[in-house]
Structures are given as structure tokens and as C-alpha cells.
Amino acid sequence: MRWRGGRESDNVEDRRGLRAAPALAGGGIGTVVLMLVAWYFGIDPSFLLPSGPSGGSPQQQAQLSPAEEQARQFVSVVLADTEDTWRALFRQMGGTYQDPKLVLFSGAVQSACGFAQSAVGPFYCPGDHKVYLDLGFFDELQQRFRAPGDFARAYVIAHEIGHHVQNLLGVSDKVESLRRGASAADGNALSVRLELQADCFAGVWAYHANRSRQILETGDVEAGLNAASAIGDDRLQMRTRGYVAPDSFTHGSSAQRVRWFKRGISGGDLRQCDTFNAAQL
């Protein structure tokens, strides 16, 4: 993937090297008691207390290695490319694209959607319009899921940005409303359609980014398809459980994720990403 030398986004928030603690409700007396307990036992009280909405402690970040700095630069360039693409597409639709923030973290993070550890993987929080990413997931993508390559990593970012696009278009709110009165199985089915649409949107980004800036090299599309396949629910369940339970799918099977990414990248047409009215996923 051709990304070096590309524009870097100003919307990357790097919290690596900062500790995150679960947000404490209220404050006041409960907070004072926690601080007194911490001091009594010789614990740094800042470890227990979030410093504002980010939840990071007010200590300086550790010095980043050249590899870590390159990873940050890669994420920043890909994010900038999604900004350029979606700004243009929203203008064509008569709207205005609102850039999201992308938060890099290590281990755990506090977001408007709650406290999360790296094990949950990359995620988008509609409450604060931010994508959260522990770059360790890229190593896991290569080593555990055997989906190497820059474009495989770019697909992951573009998928999460796809959720931001859904939020801006009002799709996320509609799905959340439908989930409230749905059974567990029906709620999962709605989640699958939401995730597959984000895969399609990732393909739409790739199509337009390549058309405008020629980012794709030989093998990149295959790398993206491999990443989509590697994190399908059926493959993940077989790996962790030893069996597949389709009713519990929340992201879609490997074949479905590949199919919808292909639909997006084949023509870059948002109208082809309507997973909610598709008779077959």
C-alpha cells in the first residue's frame, strides 16, 4: 500500500504510555475516601482517579521507539485519507462530513462508551465520535489471524470509520432503537447487518482513495479480503469454541464480510451498501 509521504491527520489523539482507570461515578465523599485509602496503603492516588473525560493519568508519555512512531504515522496517514474521501462523498450528497478523532492507547482506555481493555479490539464510540485502537491489534492481526500487510491494517481503520459514517447518517441510532425491543437473536442479526455495512463502507473508501490517489499495490485487495475473512464470526468461534453458533454472530461470517467488502470496493457506490434491505447477506 502506498501511504508514505501522504498527508497526516490532525485528529490522532495518542494516549500510549498513559494509564487509564475506570471512571468513578459522582466523586465527592466517595472520591475522598478512595484517595485516603490509597495514601494509607502507599498507593499513587492518580492511578485510581481519571483526569477528565480521557481517563488518562497526568503523567508524561513514554518515549516512543522508531517502530512505534512509524505505526502512529501510518495510522495518521490512513485516517487523513479517510477524511479526504468521506468529505468528498458527503459533499456529493449535499452534506458535511465531521471528522472523527482516533485515539491510540495501550492496554486499556476510558471512552464515552465506558472503560475498555485491548482485548475488545478496535472500536468506535458514537458517544464521543472517536475510534479507539491499541496498535498491538495489528501484531495480533498478523500473527494470530495471519492477515499481514499495510492494507489489511488500513481495512481495520476504515471499518471503524465506517461506523462513524453510519453514526453521521443516522443509521446507528435507528439500529439502536430497533434493538431495544428485540430478542437477543434479532439484536445480533441487526448487529451483523450494521457491521457488514461498515465493511462495505471500508470498501467504498478504498475504491475512491485508489481512484484519487492510487494507494493500492499488487496484492493489497487480497490482503484486505484476507483480513475481512480472518475476523469473521464463524472463524473466530471455531478457533475459540471449537464450534459455530450462527445465532450468536454479531459481525457476520467470513464469507459475508468478504462479500460486502467486495461490493464496496468494486464500484465505490454507497447505494450498494444497504445491508438492511438485502434479502441475502
Secondary structure, DSSP 8 states (H G I E B T S, - for coil): ---TT----S-EEE-TT--B----SS-HHHHHHHHHHHHHTT--GGGTS--STT-B-SS------HHHHHHHHHHHHHHHHHHHHHHHHHHHTT------EEEE-SSEEEETTEEEEGGG-SEEETTTTEEEE-THHHHHHHHTS---SHHHHHHHHHHHHHHHHHHHHTHHHHHHHHHHTS-HHHHHHHHHHHHHHHHHHHHHHHHHHHHHH----TTHHHHHHHHHHHT-HHHHHHHHTSS--GGG-SS--HHHHHHHHHHHHHH--GGGG-GGG-S--
